[in-house]
Amino acid sequence: MRRRRPAPPPAPEPPWALLSLLLRYPDARVLGARDEVEAAVDGLPPGPVRDALARFLAAWRGPPRELAAAYVETFDLRRRASLHLTWYAHGDTRTRGMALLRLKKLYRAAGLPMEARGELPDHLAVVLAFAALAPPGYGEAVLAEHRPALELLRLSLRDAGSPYAHILDAVAACLPALTVTDRAEVARLAHEGPPEEAVGLEPFGPAVAAEASR
C-alpha cells in the first residue's frame, strides 16, 4: 500500500496590509511605524517577498523631508508612475469614472466601505488595504484585473531607479505570473499610453516599452 504524501503546508497569506502602508505618503504616522515594519518584514517567510521588502527598507532611509519629497517626485510628478491603477487603461476619461465607481461598489459589496483618507478607490495603497480586509479572493481578483497596470508601474519605477520598485516586486511575487494576454496588454499600453496621450511616443519610457514587449 502506498503511503500518502503529506499535504504541503498552506501558502502564507500575502502581507497586503504591510505593502499598503509602505505605498502611502511617508508622513509621521508611516515613518513612525518603521520599527514595526522592520519587525514585520523580518517575520515574513524566506522568499522573494521578504527579500524585496528588505531591499526597500535598506534604501528607505534619510530625513523625513527627503523621503516625503522623493515620494512626491516619484508618484505625483511623474504620470507614468501613477499609483492610480485605472489611469493606465483609461487615462482621464469618462470610462475611468465608471471604473472608479465599479471599484467603490465592489468594496461596498464586500461589506467594506473603504475610508481611503482622501485617495481614489483605484490608488494601489487602497486596493492593497482592501485585499487585506476583504474576504479571501476579493482583493486578489482586483489586483489580477489590473495586472498590466501593476507591471507597467513596476517597470517604470525600475526604469527610474526608484526603491519603490522593490515594493512592486513584492506585490508581483504575491500574484500569479503574467499571462500571454497580460504581456500583450502591457506592451500595448507601454507603446500607446493611456487615452489622450500621444500615441507612438512610448510615454512610459523606452526601457519600459522594450521590457514590456519581451
C-alpha angles and dihedrals in degrees: 000000000000117000114235115242113240113256113257115254114265115267113260117257111260112253093243095155092052092049090048092053093050092052093055124097106281098245125155092279094053096042091044089061094059095111091051090046092052090049091049092050091048088052095055117105115262112273145087095308095056092041092052093048092047089055090051093050091049089059097036096087137112139073114333091241092057093047091050092048091050091051092051092046091049102045109015102040098039113063092191088064096048117152089211103099100197091057093073094063101027108026114196095328138123091259089062089057089055091049091052091049090051090054091051090052091048091053091050092046089056088055092250115111095191120227098211098184090240095316125125116252092251094059105121093231088056093047090051091048088052090050089053094052105031126090113277114289099019097094093038089054092054092047092047090051089056095040095123091052091049091051093049090050091048093050093045092052091047090048089053093048091239119161087221086076086077090061091052088049087056092048091050091049089058093055134066116272119272114276124224088257091051091051092050090051092048090052092048094049092044090055101039103027124206121317113290091030119114107267116230098021094100094236093191093059131267095267091054093047092050093048092046092054093058 
